[in-house]
Every structure is written in C-alpha cells, then in structure tokens.
C-alpha cells in the first residue's frame, strides 16, 4: 500500500554531516522529490520557531537544510563539541517536526511575463528545437504551477520544479555576458527567472517586469522556498506599465 | 567628516563582517575577506570588531583625510605612507585633517584593512555595510571607490578622540603620530607566502578517484588570475571523479572547495554564491580563512588534511588569541 502520510520510518534516510566547523547539513535523501521538499520545509519552519543558542541561519535546498551556527556560542552552552551538539539538537528537532505543510493550501504567486519581441531572443530557437509553435511554447510554459524548491545561485533566484518535459532544451553554447534582471529562461529540464543582471547561458523566452530581488525591502527575495508560482502572459504595454509601477 | 579618494587603487571597498540571515534568500554574506585583520584593525582604534572598514586589494588608493581621524592598517603590507612618510602597520595612528595616505608596492599578503575610529557613515543594506559588487548593494553605493569620491566617515568616537589626543601630544608639531606598540605578533601573525592551508574532507570527497584524492593533499595549486572576491580558481593536477554524475545544488560556505567537471577546484570566498552544485572535495578550516584570503594571485598553495575535531580546536585557539589581543588593547587604549 502506498504510504501517503510520512511516518518516522520514512526518515531512515535522513543524514547529518558537517560543512566545516560552523554548519551542519541535514539531508533528506538524494533525489529531487516532493516528499524531501516537505521535510526540508518542515525543518525550516521548526528552526524559524525554535532557534537554538548559537543558531545563525539556515539555507534550504532541494534535499538539504544547512544550519549555520556560531561554534563559540554553542560550546558555551554544551559540553560536547559544537558540531556534535548542533547535530544532536537537530536530531531532536526532527522528532518534533511534521510534514503537515503538504496539506495546507499552497501560496501561489503570479509572475507576469512578456513572451516575445526583444524580451525573447531565444523563443524561436526553443520552438524550433522542440518542434512546437511559439504559441505552444508559451502555452506549455504558462500552464503549470511551479514549485520553488530553493533560492540560490544569485539573490532571489528561484530553482523551480514542474516544467513540462516537452520544453527541455540545451543551454546556449556560448553564455551571454549580460542577461538582464527579470529574464525568463530554460536550460535542460529547468526553467527560471534571472533575479539580477548576471552572465548566463539559459535560453531566454520572455521577461517579467517584477523585481525578484529588492535589497531595500524587509524580505529581499520576492519568492521563498515552498512557494508556488504561475507565469501569466502579458503584452509589451502591460510590461511597461508594471515596470513603471515597480520603480 | 569624510575621506576624499584621490585615486581609487585596484579594488577598494567598504566591508564589515558581512550579512547574516539572508542566505536563504540567495544573498551572500560578503564582508571582509580577511575578517581577523579587520577585527584587529577595529580593536586598534577602539571600535567594536564588527565595525565597517576599508578593504584595499593589491594596489593601494590615495586618500585624503578631510577631518581628524584615528586609523589603523592591518593585513597585507602595501608600504603605507602619510604625507609621503612611511607609517607602521598594526597600531593606531592619529591623523590631522589634510593628511594624505598613499601606498607603495605590495610586500606581503593581498588585502590591507583600514579601520577608522567610529567607522563609516554609509547606510546599511540588509543589516550590513558590506559591499556586494555583483548585486550592487552595501558600502559606497554598492561599488568600489572611484576617483573623486567623498567617503563619509562617522567621526571619532569618545574613546577614539582620547586616543587621538594622547598620540598627537607625543608629536604636537607633526601632521600625524603613531603608537610605538603593536599587538603581540605571536597572537596576530603577518601574512606569509605560499602557506599550507588546512582543510577537512568535504562531503563528496569519496566521489573522487584515489589518484585525485592523493593529488589534492600532495600537489601544489596555483591561485590563478581568474580569481576574485567570490572565489579562487585553482590550477594544479586535474581532479577527476570515479564516475561522472550530477550533484544536487546545496548550500556552501566560505572555504568550501568545489570541483567543476573540468577538474580545476574553486575555493569559495566572501562573495561566494549561497548554493553550489559541484562536488565538494574539501572545506578549509576557519582558522586558515585569513591565510587563504591573503594568498597572492600566481602563488602556490598546498592543502593539509586535519580532522573536524582539530579544526574546531584551531578555531577556538584563534578566537582565544583575538580575545587576548582585545583585552591587552583595551588596557593600553584606556591607559594612554
């Protein structure tokens, strides 16, 4: 029978290991799976609510939560080595976390994207490579709700899951030296949005006027791990109107 | 209260001990590459260790102090001078308004730190004054110094003013005056060349071939010129995996040594991305971060394996040494 609700038995594959003397990694398996993601989310939420003495911050990723700590503050509080005592604290936390997040309604954020013209220099390539029309590429790209597995690579950059496999295309052979912020691209099985201007090799099919990284706001990243997003097609005029509103 | 940038040097930025709490949003910590040097520079002028200072890379700037300042220089030896006269590093120096700081050639290390009593009056971004060049945030408008910049300083603290007066009183007719003492070099060693860098095995160490594991600890690696505040690109024996394969992106840290598919390792530094998708062969120990950050481009380094327990002990010793410096300086500075 399929195990719909995770039990402690499914956590046998949890692994803890150090990343130097000021971080411990909690790893839930080694494949990108929704279940691992929910475990990552559950531990993240628990750490938000229950920071331990010496805790600095954590970074959720596809299958891991990396927990940074100040070894001096940890060792003041405990007899064991800082790394061992943080690992022990995290193991205790894992007994307390639940993956109920699975049952709560997902937070879906709409990302308006202008697919076409100067914003989509590689749309024709993607259509040609996938044997689809440009309209079909856009329809397939705007259809799913994408899960934000993690933020990384650059400030506010989301790693998304859920792209239709018909849209898989290789990276550009020669990366661009400057990809403008807001560019929406595809590389391999991944799709994403460039959050800041950076060099990059993804095939660009559109651009959003939204800012994914606002350093002067209270939460600099528009998106967080665990959010869902949907791309909504807009016209160039709507793009410009939204962009004015954003700045 | 300000400094005027007459010439900017190669890469001169405002740095503190970095951003905390935003790594999960993809924001690197940034901050000083050699945090120990910045912390000690701050202690020398009576500042809290976290205070923002100026990081000077390879080639020094020319800076005029428009008001009275109490300064200290630590880290790389770039032969600093005030009004053309050599000054010593690793001690507080009182400078009268109008004093001009210049530098000569790079003698040892890569990065010097200039601390100012009171620090710098630039707005914090995400809780830190550290410059993060790639996103253009923090420091002086998110960028390195340029000719003609007026860099706002916060002005002498009460303690800084007392130290300034005590030092200037020793040479009342001069444009500047420096302390005759310095922290114990045993506690705060100068940067040295081609060091051994101690490291522990990384989580993906076992993915590498036996030959590559052996080479990693036994062979030399050159710090190539394609290195920056994000990381050192190293060149030496090519490090090969036993079998090719994907590693899922996960968080990394200062000192993480990643190996991309072509086999040349990258040692991550202050502006490193928060996550990486390359196998991690090793992790440099925190006690050797300063040593790593001070290696000059083109020099060779070798890695030496230690255990996590040794790494933790080395870190505790480093912090104990800084605490000793702090206590000794507190006594000195309050009894001038």
Contacts between the chains, C-beta under 8 A, distances in Angstrom:
chain1	res1	chain2	res2	distance
A	17	B	203	5.6
A	18	B	200	7.8
A	18	B	308	5.7
A	19	B	203	7.3
A	19	B	251	7.1
A	19	B	252	7.5
A	19	B	253	5.5
A	19	B	256	7.1
A	19	B	280	7.9
A	19	B	283	6.4
A	20	B	200	7.1
A	20	B	253	5.4
A	20	B	255	6.2
A	20	B	256	7.5
A	20	B	283	4.4
A	20	B	284	7.7
A	20	B	285	7.2
A	20	B	286	6.5
A	20	B	311	7.2
A	21	B	285	6.8
A	21	B	286	5.5
A	21	B	308	6.7
A	21	B	311	4.9
A	21	B	312	4.9
A	21	B	315	5.3
A	22	B	253	7.3
A	22	B	286	6.4
A	23	B	251	7.4
A	23	B	253	5.7
A	25	B	203	7.1
A	25	B	250	7.0
A	25	B	251	7.3
A	27	B	250	7.9
A	30	B	248	7.0
A	31	B	248	8.0
A	32	B	248	6.7
A	44	B	24	7.8
A	56	B	20	6.0
A	56	B	21	7.7
A	57	B	20	6.2
A	57	B	21	5.0
A	57	B	22	7.8
A	57	B	23	5.6
A	57	B	24	6.6
A	58	B	24	6.3
A	59	B	23	4.9
A	59	B	24	5.0
A	59	B	251	3.8
A	59	B	274	5.9
A	59	B	275	6.8
A	60	B	24	6.2
A	61	B	248	7.1
A	61	B	249	5.8
A	61	B	250	4.4
A	61	B	251	5.9
A	61	B	275	5.8
A	62	B	248	4.7
A	62	B	249	6.4
A	62	B	250	7.2
A	63	B	248	6.0
A	63	B	250	7.6
A	64	B	248	7.9
A	64	B	250	4.6
A	64	B	251	6.9
A	66	B	250	6.7
A	66	B	251	3.5
A	68	B	23	7.3
A	68	B	253	7.6
A	71	B	312	6.4
A	71	B	315	6.2
A	71	B	316	7.6
A	72	B	316	7.6
A	72	B	319	5.9
A	75	B	316	7.4
A	81	B	308	7.8
A	81	B	309	6.5
A	81	B	312	5.7
A	82	B	312	6.2
A	83	B	308	6.0
A	83	B	312	6.7
A	150	B	249	7.0
A	150	B	275	6.8
A	151	B	24	6.5
A	151	B	25	5.5
A	151	B	26	4.4
A	151	B	274	7.8
A	152	B	26	5.4
A	152	B	249	6.0
A	152	B	251	7.6
A	152	B	273	6.6
A	152	B	274	5.2
A	152	B	275	3.1
A	153	B	26	6.8
A	153	B	249	7.6
A	153	B	273	5.8
A	153	B	274	8.0
A	153	B	275	6.4
A	154	B	26	5.8
A	154	B	134	7.5
A	154	B	135	7.5
A	154	B	273	6.9
A	155	B	22	7.9
A	155	B	25	6.5
A	155	B	26	4.5
A	155	B	27	4.6
A	155	B	28	7.8
A	155	B	135	5.3
A	156	B	25	6.3
A	156	B	26	5.5
A	157	B	26	5.5
A	159	B	249	6.6
A	195	B	26	7.2
A	196	B	134	7.1
A	196	B	135	5.2
A	198	B	134	7.1
A	213	B	26	7.6
A	213	B	135	6.9
A	215	B	27	7.9
A	215	B	125	5.3
A	215	B	126	6.1
A	215	B	135	6.6
A	215	B	137	4.5
A	216	B	125	6.9
A	219	B	25	7.0
A	220	B	22	6.2
A	220	B	25	5.3
A	220	B	27	6.0
A	220	B	126	6.0
A	221	B	25	3.6
A	221	B	26	6.2
A	221	B	27	7.8
A	224	B	24	7.7
A	224	B	25	7.5
A	225	B	24	7.1
